[in-house]
């Protein structure tokens, strides 16, 4: 009975710590200069970014214009039937919005946060980049930062502040809290660092 109680208390403490971290990261806009701004993928429709992805791209453009980094990487693969990837749709949007073509790179692989960031970490290792600013929804920021750190990236978070995907709904916060706790407890130990 005592062992069961300890497991329950430990589990609740882990979830509480994850929830606190999700809220903290969601409210922290870190604009420390880095090597690259990384825009995490979201849905696109026939090459047109969804409202959530467009919000992330617009925020990344603001960071670029403010001098946070000299380059942007968009990430994300495609679903069955798609004509392009989330990464390519994001790159096209940024170039059309005025970001120089040479400053935007599309990493067209990844179906989830871990595989997308692993591909980014591999690119960073090839290019000699070590630091990145992650752009995603506020509730998604904490888990994204945890995964990036596990991959060896010197990472900073700048979540979107307004627009689609930016609301801290109970459902989104709950999902990300449980997902972060799951990452800490299970998935973290299978992630190999890509950067020293």
N, CA, C and O of each residue as an XYZ file, in Angstrom:
784
protein
N       0.826     -1.203      0.000
C       0.000      0.000      0.000
C       0.869      1.265      0.000
O       0.581      2.239     -0.695
N       1.927      1.217      0.792
C       2.819      2.371      0.859
C       3.524      2.608     -0.474
O       3.678      3.748     -0.910
N       3.954      1.509     -1.122
C       4.614      1.623     -2.424
C       3.651      2.201     -3.459
O       4.040      3.036     -4.276
N       2.400      1.757     -3.423
C       1.402      2.270     -4.353
C       1.174      3.768     -4.140
O       1.046      4.534     -5.095
N       1.127      4.164     -2.878
C       0.937      5.569     -2.539
C       2.105      6.417     -3.059
O       1.909      7.518     -3.574
N       3.322      5.880     -2.912
C       4.499      6.603     -3.401
C       4.458      6.761     -4.920
O       4.822      7.812     -5.448
N       4.018      5.724     -5.614
C       3.910      5.784     -7.070
C       2.883      6.845     -7.484
O       3.115      7.622     -8.410
N       1.756      6.862     -6.787
C       0.704      7.830     -7.099
C       1.193      9.255     -6.840
O       1.005     10.144     -7.670
N       1.817      9.461     -5.688
C       2.321     10.790     -5.347
C       3.411     11.219     -6.332
O       3.448     12.371     -6.766
N       4.296     10.280     -6.680
C       5.348     10.592     -7.645
C       4.780     10.958     -9.011
O       5.254     11.888     -9.665
N       3.758     10.214     -9.433
C       3.118     10.509    -10.712
C       2.462     11.876    -10.716
O       2.577     12.628    -11.684
N       1.773     12.194     -9.627
C       1.123     13.503     -9.534
C       2.144     14.630     -9.516
O       1.925     15.692    -10.100
N       3.267     14.389     -8.837
C       4.324     15.407     -8.787
C       4.930     15.625    -10.178
O       5.227     16.757    -10.561
N       5.109     14.545    -10.922
C       5.649     14.654    -12.275
C       4.711     15.447    -13.177
O       5.154     16.311    -13.935
N       3.421     15.156    -13.096
C       2.437     15.867    -13.913
C       2.372     17.337    -13.510
O       2.268     18.216    -14.366
N       2.434     17.602    -12.202
C       2.408     18.986    -11.739
C       3.630     19.753    -12.236
O       3.513     20.908    -12.646
N       4.801     19.119    -12.200
C       6.023     19.767    -12.684
C       5.930     20.027    -14.188
O       6.352     21.078    -14.670
N       5.379     19.071    -14.915
C       5.220     19.252    -16.360
C       4.249     20.390    -16.651
O       4.501     21.208    -17.535
N       3.143     20.449    -15.916
C       2.171     21.517    -16.111
C       2.770     22.887    -15.842
O       2.529     23.840    -16.584
N       3.551     22.978    -14.777
C       4.213     24.245    -14.454
C       5.177     24.633    -15.569
O       5.246     25.802    -15.950
N       5.924     23.657    -16.096
C       6.877     23.940    -17.165
C       6.171     24.370    -18.446
O       6.653     25.259    -19.148
N       5.031     23.747    -18.761
C       4.272     24.119    -19.954
C       3.796     25.566    -19.846
O       3.927     26.337    -20.797
N       3.250     25.933    -18.698
C       2.789     27.312    -18.498
C       3.936     28.310    -18.536
O       3.813     29.384    -19.125
N       5.037     27.962    -17.916
C       6.203     28.858    -17.858
C       6.762     29.110    -19.260
O       7.026     30.253    -19.635
N       6.939     28.035    -20.026
C       7.479     28.187    -21.379
C       6.519     28.943    -22.290
O       6.942     29.698    -23.165
N       5.225     28.731    -22.076
C       4.216     29.395    -22.905
C       4.246     30.904    -22.732
O       3.857     31.644    -23.636
N       4.704     31.359    -21.577
C       4.690     32.781    -21.262
C       6.066     33.437    -21.359
O       6.234     34.597    -20.981
N       7.055     32.687    -21.870
C       8.418     33.208    -21.963
C       8.819     33.403    -23.410
O       8.958     32.432    -24.155
N       9.004     34.645    -23.812
C       9.437     34.978    -25.166
C      10.918     35.319    -25.108
O      11.295     36.449    -24.796
N      11.754     34.330    -25.411
C      13.204     34.463    -25.309
C      13.769     34.869    -26.668
O      13.760     34.077    -27.610
N      14.252     36.085    -26.765
C      14.773     36.588    -28.037
C      16.294     36.708    -28.034
O      16.863     37.591    -28.676
N      16.937     35.810    -27.305
C      18.392     35.722    -27.335
C      18.843     35.431    -28.769
O      18.278     34.543    -29.408
N      19.840     36.148    -29.295
C      20.325     35.851    -30.644
C      20.819     34.406    -30.768
O      21.531     33.908    -29.896
N      20.437     33.746    -31.853
C      20.816     32.357    -32.094
C      21.273     32.188    -33.542
O      21.230     33.126    -34.337
N      21.710     30.974    -33.864
C      22.165     30.682    -35.228
C      21.003     30.562    -36.206
O      21.145     30.890    -37.383
N      19.854     30.092    -35.723
C      18.752     29.816    -36.640
C      17.408     29.873    -35.918
O      17.304     29.511    -34.746
N      16.395     30.328    -36.626
C      15.011     30.289    -36.143
C      14.370     29.052    -36.759
O      14.428     28.868    -37.974
N      13.767     28.211    -35.944
C      13.141     26.976    -36.416
C      11.631     27.091    -36.258
O      11.126     27.261    -35.149
N      10.917     26.997    -37.369
C       9.456     27.064    -37.351
C       8.918     25.641    -37.413
O       9.069     24.965    -38.430
N       8.299     25.187    -36.347
C       7.746     23.832    -36.345
C       6.511     23.776    -37.234
O       5.733     24.727    -37.309
N       6.351     22.655    -37.895
C       5.300     22.499    -38.881
C       3.906     22.395    -38.300
O       3.709     22.055    -37.133
N       2.953     22.699    -39.150
C       1.524     22.512    -38.881
C       0.890     22.302    -40.251
O       1.573     22.375    -41.272
N      -0.384     22.046    -40.273
C      -1.046     21.676    -41.523
C      -0.890     22.726    -42.626
O      -0.805     23.927    -42.371
N      -0.857     22.222    -43.856
C      -0.911     23.080    -45.040
C      -1.896     22.429    -46.013
O      -2.101     21.216    -45.997
N      -2.489     23.256    -46.847
C      -3.495     22.756    -47.779
C      -3.118     23.164    -49.195
O      -3.258     24.325    -49.578
N      -2.632     22.179    -49.979
C      -2.242     22.430    -51.360
C      -1.236     23.573    -51.460
O      -1.313     24.409    -52.360
N      -0.303     23.592    -50.529
C       0.749     24.597    -50.544
C       0.445     25.863    -49.783
O       1.311     26.727    -49.644
N      -0.778     25.988    -49.287
C      -1.159     27.168    -48.509
C      -1.119     26.830    -47.022
O      -1.823     25.918    -46.588
N      -0.316     27.536    -46.232
C      -0.254     27.243    -44.800
C      -1.620     27.393    -44.128
O      -2.391     28.293    -44.461
N      -1.904     26.514    -43.195
C      -3.106     26.659    -42.376
C      -2.971     27.911    -41.521
O      -1.869     28.442    -41.379
N      -4.075     28.396    -40.947
C      -3.964     29.575    -40.077
C      -2.965     29.399    -38.935
O      -2.283     30.353    -38.561
N      -2.870     28.193    -38.377
C      -1.906     27.947    -37.291
C      -0.481     28.088    -37.816
O       0.345     28.762    -37.199
N      -0.191     27.463    -38.940
C       1.155     27.554    -39.514
C       1.473     28.989    -39.931
O       2.600     29.449    -39.749
N       0.502     29.690    -40.481
C       0.734     31.074    -40.890
C       1.065     31.957    -39.680
O       1.902     32.854    -39.779
N       0.417     31.708    -38.553
C       0.728     32.460    -37.332
C       2.177     32.229    -36.922
O       2.873     33.168    -36.538
N       2.633     30.979    -37.002
C       4.023     30.664    -36.645
C       4.995     31.328    -37.618
O       6.018     31.874    -37.204
N       4.675     31.280    -38.901
C       5.555     31.869    -39.913
C       5.657     33.379    -39.754
O       6.738     33.953    -39.881
N       4.534     34.014    -39.476
C       4.531     35.465    -39.278
C       5.388     35.849    -38.073
O       6.113     36.843    -38.111
N       5.301     35.063    -37.014
C       6.112     35.326    -35.825
C       7.600     35.135    -36.145
O       8.440     35.924    -35.710
N       7.915     34.092    -36.901
C       9.308     33.847    -37.278
C       9.852     34.999    -38.118
O      11.006     35.395    -37.955
N       9.033     35.535    -39.010
C       9.458     36.673    -39.822
C       9.759     37.881    -38.941
O      10.726     38.604    -39.182
N       8.935     38.097    -37.924
C       9.185     39.198    -36.993
C      10.519     39.012    -36.274
O      11.288     39.963    -36.130
N      10.791     37.797    -35.827
C      12.066     37.510    -35.156
C      13.240     37.751    -36.103
O      14.263     38.313    -35.713
N      13.075     37.317    -37.347
C      14.122     37.526    -38.355
C      14.353     39.025    -38.565
O      15.492     39.491    -38.571
N      13.273     39.764    -38.733
C      13.387     41.213    -38.940
C      14.013     41.913    -37.740
O      14.686     42.934    -37.887
N      13.785     41.353    -36.542
C      14.354     41.938    -35.322
C      15.800     41.513    -35.077
O      16.418     41.954    -34.108
N      16.342     40.660    -35.947
C      17.741     40.268    -35.833
C      18.031     39.142    -34.870
O      19.174     38.976    -34.444
N      17.023     38.363    -34.517
C      17.262     37.239    -33.605
C      18.179     36.207    -34.250
O      19.042     35.642    -33.578
N      18.002     35.958    -35.539
C      18.883     35.061    -36.295
C      18.898     35.500    -37.752
O      17.998     36.203    -38.212
N      19.935     35.076    -38.471
C      20.089     35.469    -39.871
C      19.468     34.463    -40.830
O      19.479     34.670    -42.043
N      18.928     33.376    -40.291
C      18.341     32.349    -41.144
C      17.146     31.707    -40.461
O      17.040     31.709    -39.234
N      16.252     31.161    -41.265
C      15.064     30.471    -40.767
C      15.015     29.075    -41.385
O      15.285     28.901    -42.573
N      14.674     28.101    -40.578
C      14.446     26.742    -41.074
C      12.991     26.391    -40.825
O      12.503     26.498    -39.700
N      12.297     25.972    -41.878
C      10.930     25.470    -41.739
C      10.991     23.950    -41.781
O      11.820     23.375    -42.486
N      10.120     23.305    -41.032
C      10.166     21.840    -40.971
C       8.776     21.246    -41.183
O       7.757     21.929    -41.072
N       8.773     19.970    -41.486
C       7.514     19.237    -41.595
C       7.368     18.520    -42.915
O       7.629     19.085    -43.977
N       6.945     17.264    -42.842
C       6.732     16.452    -44.031
C       5.349     16.672    -44.615
O       4.772     17.751    -44.484
N       4.820     15.635    -45.262
C       3.493     15.750    -45.857
C       2.674     14.504    -45.572
O       3.214     13.431    -45.305
N       1.367     14.669    -45.634
C       0.432     13.569    -45.446
C       0.154     12.915    -46.802
O       0.440     13.492    -47.851
N      -0.401     11.719    -46.763
C      -0.771     11.045    -48.004
C      -1.712     11.933    -48.813
O      -2.691     12.455    -48.280
N      -1.414     12.101    -50.091
C      -2.249     12.907    -50.960
C      -1.822     14.357    -51.070
O      -2.286     15.069    -51.961
N      -0.932     14.816    -50.170
C      -0.456     16.199    -50.251
C       0.449     16.387    -51.463
O       1.161     15.467    -51.867
N       0.415     17.581    -52.034
C       1.279     17.863    -53.185
C       2.601     18.486    -52.759
O       3.528     18.576    -53.564
N       2.701     18.916    -51.509
C       3.942     19.495    -51.013
C       4.042     19.237    -49.512
O       3.149     18.635    -48.916
N       5.122     19.691    -48.918
C       5.344     19.482    -47.484
C       5.015     20.739    -46.691
O       4.921     21.837    -47.240
N       4.845     20.552    -45.396
C       4.654     21.698    -44.506
C       5.865     22.627    -44.591
O       5.726     23.850    -44.597
N       7.059     22.022    -44.657
C       8.287     22.818    -44.707
C       8.349     23.674    -45.961
O       8.699     24.852    -45.891
N       8.010     23.088    -47.117
C       8.073     23.838    -48.364
C       7.011     24.927    -48.408
O       7.271     26.036    -48.875
N       5.804     24.609    -47.918
C       4.743     25.626    -47.874
C       5.166     26.791    -46.997
O       4.897     27.948    -47.320
N       5.830     26.486    -45.882
C       6.317     27.534    -44.991
C       7.409     28.368    -45.628
O       7.414     29.594    -45.510
N       8.337     27.701    -46.307
C       9.429     28.438    -46.971
C       8.864     29.373    -48.038
O       9.261     30.535    -48.122
N       7.948     28.873    -48.843
C       7.353     29.698    -49.899
C       6.650     30.915    -49.312
O       6.765     32.021    -49.840
N       5.918     30.706    -48.214
C       5.203     31.816    -47.569
C       6.194     32.881    -47.104
O       5.966     34.071    -47.319
N       7.286     32.467    -46.473
C       8.268     33.418    -45.950
C       8.950     34.195    -47.080
O       9.137     35.408    -46.980
N       9.317     33.494    -48.147
C       9.951     34.169    -49.275
C       8.981     35.159    -49.905
O       9.360     36.283    -50.236
N       7.732     34.742    -50.069
C       6.725     35.650    -50.631
C       6.488     36.862    -49.726
O       6.110     37.935    -50.196
N       6.716     36.675    -48.410
C       6.512     37.761    -47.452
C       7.717     38.699    -47.371
O       7.679     39.703    -46.660
N       8.788     38.368    -48.104
C       9.923     39.279    -48.147
C      11.215     38.795    -47.517
O      12.226     39.495    -47.582
N      11.211     37.600    -46.900
C      12.463     37.071    -46.350
C      13.314     36.587    -47.527
O      12.807     35.862    -48.383
N      14.591     36.968    -47.592
C      15.431     36.545    -48.723
C      15.452     35.023    -48.886
O      15.553     34.280    -47.910
N      15.357     34.580    -50.129
C      15.326     33.146    -50.439
C      16.527     32.416    -49.833
O      16.407     31.282    -49.370
N      17.682     33.078    -49.842
C      18.901     32.440    -49.334
C      18.914     32.316    -47.815
O      19.773     31.635    -47.253
N      17.973     32.965    -47.155
C      17.929     32.930    -45.688
C      16.945     31.904    -45.149
O      16.820     31.752    -43.934
N      16.236     31.188    -46.039
C      15.219     30.237    -45.596
C      15.517     28.857    -46.158
O      15.709     28.690    -47.362
N      15.553     27.878    -45.274
C      15.800     26.487    -45.678
C      14.636     25.620    -45.223
O      14.160     25.761    -44.097
N      14.176     24.729    -46.087
C      13.080     23.816    -45.755
C      13.641     22.431    -45.468
O      14.348     21.857    -46.296
N      13.325     21.897    -44.294
C      13.668     20.519    -43.943
C      12.383     19.717    -44.083
O      11.510     19.773    -43.217
N      12.273     18.976    -45.172
C      11.002     18.394    -45.596
C      10.686     17.041    -44.990
O       9.872     16.300    -45.541
N      11.303     16.702    -43.878
C      11.017     15.427    -43.226
C      10.448     15.684    -41.840
O      10.584     16.776    -41.289
N       9.816     14.674    -41.294
C       9.280     14.775    -39.947
C       7.772     14.745    -39.927
O       7.109     15.540    -40.593
N       7.242     13.821    -39.156
C       5.790     13.705    -39.016
C       5.331     14.053    -37.612
O       4.133     14.064    -37.328
N       6.286     14.338    -36.733
C       5.971     14.751    -35.370
C       7.115     15.627    -34.859
O       8.108     15.831    -35.557
N       6.970     16.136    -33.652
C       7.964     17.076    -33.122
C       9.344     16.443    -33.006
O      10.342     17.078    -33.346
N       9.416     15.207    -32.534
C      10.711     14.561    -32.341
C      11.433     14.327    -33.662
O      12.607     14.676    -33.788
N      10.757     13.744    -34.648
C      11.442     13.462    -35.912
C      11.795     14.757    -36.648
O      12.829     14.832    -37.312
N      10.943     15.767    -36.530
C      11.238     17.049    -37.170
C      12.474     17.698    -36.555
O      13.361     18.161    -37.272
N      12.527     17.728    -35.235
C      13.664     18.364    -34.572
C      14.940     17.545    -34.721
O      16.033     18.110    -34.739
N      14.820     16.226    -34.828
C      15.999     15.395    -35.089
C      16.596     15.745    -36.450
O      17.816     15.818    -36.598
N      15.733     15.962    -37.446
C      16.217     16.352    -38.772
C      16.869     17.732    -38.726
O      17.878     17.968    -39.391
N      16.295     18.636    -37.947
C      16.891     19.967    -37.784
C      18.256     19.855    -37.103
O      19.211     20.513    -37.516
N      18.350     19.034    -36.075
C      19.620     18.863    -35.355
C      20.695     18.309    -36.278
O      21.854     18.712    -36.188
N      20.322     17.381    -37.172
C      21.290     16.841    -38.128
C      21.784     17.940    -39.074
O      22.977     18.024    -39.369
N      20.862     18.779    -39.544
C      21.247     19.897    -40.408
C      22.168     20.856    -39.659
O      23.169     21.316    -40.208
N      21.829     21.158    -38.402
C      22.651     22.063    -37.608
C      24.058     21.511    -37.420
O      25.038     22.253    -37.487
N      24.151     20.210    -37.186
C      25.468     19.594    -37.019
C      26.288     19.706    -38.296
O      27.491     19.959    -38.242
N      25.637     19.516    -39.457
C      26.327     19.637    -40.748
C      26.829     21.055    -40.985
O      27.916     21.251    -41.528
N      26.039     22.042    -40.577
C      26.367     23.439    -40.852
C      27.205     24.104    -39.760
O      27.661     25.235    -39.926
N      27.407     23.405    -38.652
C      28.166     23.994    -37.561
C      27.367     24.964    -36.710
O      27.942     25.773    -35.981
N      26.043     24.889    -36.797
C      25.175     25.712    -35.964
C      24.941     24.997    -34.641
O      24.840     23.770    -34.606
N      24.855     25.749    -33.565
C      24.640     25.118    -32.253
C      23.396     25.611    -31.529
O      22.868     24.913    -30.663
N      22.918     26.815    -31.873
C      21.802     27.402    -31.124
C      20.610     27.658    -32.034
O      20.767     27.943    -33.221
N      19.419     27.554    -31.460
C      18.201     27.739    -32.244
C      17.108     28.380    -31.405
O      17.035     28.192    -30.191
N      16.264     29.140    -32.083
C      15.057     29.692    -31.482
C      13.870     28.930    -32.057
O      13.643     28.944    -33.267
N      13.120     28.270    -31.193
C      11.970     27.481    -31.629
C      10.725     28.351    -31.656
O      10.418     29.044    -30.686
N      10.003     28.311    -32.785
C       8.726     29.009    -32.914
C       7.617     27.976    -33.055
O       7.616     27.174    -33.989
N       6.684     28.005    -32.131
C       5.529     27.121    -32.170
C       4.440     27.736    -31.304
O       4.574     28.868    -30.841
N       3.351     26.985    -31.084
C       2.279     27.470    -30.223
C       2.765     27.552    -28.780
O       3.655     26.793    -28.398
N       2.211     28.445    -27.972
C       2.646     28.553    -26.573
C       2.585     27.243    -25.798
O       3.545     26.889    -25.113
N       1.481     26.521    -25.891
C       1.349     25.282    -25.115
C       2.320     24.206    -25.574
O       2.683     23.327    -24.793
N       2.738     24.264    -26.814
C       3.633     23.255    -27.401
C       5.101     23.562    -27.146
O       5.963     22.724    -27.411
N       5.394     24.742    -26.638
C       6.781     25.192    -26.516
C       7.602     24.355    -25.551
O       8.726     23.980    -25.884
N       7.087     24.049    -24.374
C       7.878     23.337    -23.363
C       8.357     21.979    -23.872
O       9.525     21.629    -23.703
N       7.465     21.220    -24.489
C       7.860     19.893    -24.992
C       8.857     20.031    -26.139
O       9.797     19.243    -26.243
N       8.659     21.022    -26.993
C       9.588     21.245    -28.096
C      10.984     21.577    -27.574
O      11.981     21.079    -28.096
N      11.051     22.412    -26.554
C      12.346     22.772    -25.963
C      13.003     21.559    -25.311
O      14.213     21.370    -25.434
N      12.220     20.744    -24.623
C      12.769     19.554    -23.969
C      13.358     18.591    -24.992
O      14.436     18.035    -24.780
N      12.653     18.395    -26.099
C      13.143     17.505    -27.150
C      14.407     18.079    -27.779
O      15.379     17.354    -27.990
N      14.402     19.373    -28.079
C      15.577     20.008    -28.690
C      16.797     19.901    -27.774
O      17.901     19.615    -28.239
N      16.603     20.125    -26.498
C      17.726     20.002    -25.546
C      18.269     18.580    -25.524
O      19.482     18.376    -25.480
N      17.375     17.600    -25.555
C      17.808     16.200    -25.556
C      18.634     15.880    -26.801
O      19.508     15.014    -26.764
N      18.358     16.572    -27.893
C      19.104     16.379    -29.140
C      20.423     17.138    -29.150
O      21.204     17.016    -30.093
N      20.676     17.925    -28.102
C      21.937     18.643    -27.972
C      21.916     20.069    -28.472
O      22.964     20.708    -28.565
N      20.728     20.585    -28.800
C      20.617     21.958    -29.304
C      20.600     22.945    -28.139
O      19.910     22.726    -27.143
N      21.359     24.027    -28.268
C      21.272     25.157    -27.339
C      20.033     25.932    -27.756
O      20.081     26.743    -28.681
N      18.928     25.680    -27.075
C      17.634     26.106    -27.590
C      16.988     27.197    -26.750
O      17.146     27.250    -25.530
N      16.247     28.072    -27.445
C      15.478     29.141    -26.824
C      14.082     29.108    -27.441
O      13.922     28.718    -28.598
N      13.085     29.511    -26.679
C      11.719     29.462    -27.175
C      11.106     30.833    -27.347
O      11.236     31.699    -26.481
N      10.433     31.027    -28.476
C       9.685     32.257    -28.710
C       8.316     31.863    -29.264
O       8.117     31.837    -30.478
N       7.381     31.559    -28.376
C       6.052     31.120    -28.834
C       5.262     32.251    -29.481
O       5.507     33.430    -29.221
N       4.318     31.872    -30.320
C       3.439     32.867    -30.922
C       2.637     33.545    -29.816
O       2.284     32.922    -28.815
N       2.359     34.820    -30.014
C       1.657     35.561    -28.970
C       0.208     35.830    -29.263
O      -0.562     36.157    -28.361
N      -0.177     35.696    -30.529
C      -1.560     35.957    -30.929
C      -1.831     35.182    -32.208
O      -0.902     34.784    -32.911
N      -3.100     34.971    -32.504
C      -3.455     34.265    -33.727
C      -3.819     32.820    -33.463
O      -3.800     32.360    -32.321
N      -4.149     32.111    -34.523
C      -4.581     30.724    -34.414
C      -3.502     29.862    -33.756
O      -2.320     29.962    -34.085
N      -3.934     29.013    -32.819
C      -3.029     28.121    -32.104
C      -2.421     28.720    -30.861
O      -1.794     28.005    -30.079
N      -2.590     30.026    -30.653
C      -1.918     30.702    -29.535
C      -2.698     30.665    -28.220
O      -2.155     31.000    -27.168
N      -3.951     30.264    -28.275
C      -4.772     30.261    -27.056
C      -4.351     29.123    -26.126
O      -4.126     27.993    -26.558
N      -4.253     29.452    -24.846
C      -3.923     28.436    -23.838
C      -5.212     27.795    -23.332
O      -5.655     28.055    -22.214
N      -5.795     26.966    -24.166
C      -7.038     26.295    -23.774
C      -6.738     25.171    -22.791
O      -5.627     24.642    -22.757
N      -7.722     24.816    -22.006
C      -7.553     23.728    -21.024
C      -7.180     22.438    -21.736
O      -6.311     21.701    -21.271
N      -7.835     22.159    -22.869
C      -7.567     20.935    -23.616
C      -6.125     20.886    -24.111
O      -5.447     19.870    -23.960
N      -5.658     21.989    -24.702
C      -4.299     22.033    -25.238
C      -3.270     21.935    -24.111
O      -2.288     21.203    -24.228
N      -3.493     22.663    -23.032
C      -2.568     22.609    -21.893
C      -2.512     21.217    -21.291
O      -1.435     20.742    -20.931
N      -3.660     20.554    -21.176
C      -3.703     19.201    -20.614
C      -2.941     18.227    -21.497
O      -2.134     17.434    -21.012
N      -3.204     18.294    -22.803
C      -2.514     17.392    -23.730
C      -1.008     17.576    -23.677
O      -0.264     16.597    -23.634
N      -0.555     18.815    -23.679
C       0.883     19.069    -23.683
C       1.529     18.748    -22.333
O       2.685     18.329    -22.282
N       0.796     18.939    -21.256
C       1.321     18.558    -19.941
C       1.556     17.063    -19.878
O       2.618     16.615    -19.445
N       0.574     16.289    -20.308
C       0.715     14.829    -20.293
C       1.784     14.368    -21.276
O       2.526     13.428    -20.991
N       1.867     15.027    -22.439
C       2.882     14.658    -23.428
C       4.288     14.962    -22.914
O       5.208     14.176    -23.141
N       4.465     16.087    -22.228
C       5.776     16.413    -21.669
C       6.152     15.438    -20.569
O       7.296     14.989    -20.514
N       5.221     15.103    -19.698
C       5.487     14.118    -18.645
C       5.876     12.777    -19.258
O       6.794     12.114    -18.774
N       5.189     12.381    -20.308
C       5.502     11.129    -21.005
C       6.903     11.182    -21.592
O       7.650     10.207    -21.506
N       7.267     12.320    -22.192
C       8.608     12.460    -22.755
C       9.660     12.336    -21.661
O      10.632     11.596    -21.812
N       9.473     13.047    -20.574
C      10.434     12.973    -19.462
C      10.579     11.555    -18.939
O      11.689     11.092    -18.679
N       9.465     10.874    -18.787
C       9.458      9.557    -18.143
C       9.944      8.446    -19.061
O      10.652      7.543    -18.613
N       9.576      8.496    -20.339
C       9.850      7.373    -21.240
C      10.700      7.730    -22.454
O      11.771      7.156    -22.648
N      10.244      8.655    -23.259
C      10.890      8.901    -24.554
C      12.277      9.525    -24.456
O      13.133      9.277    -25.305
N      12.499     10.328    -23.430
C      13.779     11.047    -23.298
C      14.985     10.109    -23.358
O      16.031     10.473    -23.895
N      14.841      8.933    -22.822
C      15.987      8.031    -22.676
C      16.360      7.351    -23.980
O      17.411      6.716    -24.057
N      15.535      7.464    -25.001
C      15.866      6.872    -26.294
C      16.353      7.915    -27.307
O      16.639      7.577    -28.456
N      16.448      9.174    -26.885
C      16.886     10.241    -27.791
C      18.408     10.393    -27.697
O      18.967     10.626    -26.625
N      19.056     10.251    -28.859
C      20.505     10.410    -28.911
C      20.864     11.843    -29.316
O      20.307     12.359    -30.285
N      21.775     12.492    -28.602
C      22.184     13.847    -28.985
C      22.806     13.870    -30.386
O      23.625     13.016    -30.728
N      22.408     14.847    -31.178
C      22.984     15.021    -32.523
C      24.103     16.062    -32.508
O      24.942     16.097    -33.408
N      24.105     16.903    -31.483
C      25.133     17.940    -31.355
C      25.899     17.713    -30.065
O      25.340     17.198    -29.097
N      27.171     18.089    -30.036
C      27.978     17.872    -28.817
C      27.498     18.726    -27.661
O      28.066     18.664    -26.570
